[in-house]
Amino acid sequence: MQNVKGLVEAAQGGDNEAFIELIQRYEKVLYNTARRWIHNEEDIADIMQETILKAYEKIGSLREAQYFNTWICKILINECNQYFRKEHKVLDFEALPTTHEMDTSKLELEELLKDLPAKYKVPLVLFYQSGYSLQELSEMLQVPLGTVKSRIHRAKQMLKDANEYSDKEKGGIRNGCF
């Protein structure tokens, strides 16, 4: 089994089997990422197909083979954004899993995320739920690393503030700690 760099270089050289193997390796990651935005299986399939087609057409433009995962996920994110622009919909993320930092249920977190601006939702969800590194997010979103860090920090603070406000309305039932 070839490494990713070798497969990318082979695919850039016209080896279709190498490209297919790359897609097979990252198919689950792409699907799970698309599913966080899109909840209709047919639309996910269409977006995945467009992503793979664009990646195939533009594989030659990938300068550093080791960043294939980041590169193809960026194409996928752009396709998801295009889908929403075409459908005039607003991004609707699935809830983040409960972590030691977030003491809230899935439904409560979904409600808190609903009002969070997309520029904060995207890095937060991709970092905590999809497991992308800060550097990968910086490249994917085409913003400096410091911007990614500050957006994640601000998103967590916004969620914490919204959660504390919600707790006060409920009479302080939960502790509101993130």
PyMOL commands that set and color helices and strands:
alter all, ss='L'
color gray80, all
select helices_A, chain A and resi 4-12+16-35+41-61+65-87+106-114+118-128+134-141+145-169
alter helices_A, ss='H'
color red, helices_A
deselect
rebuild
show_as cartoon
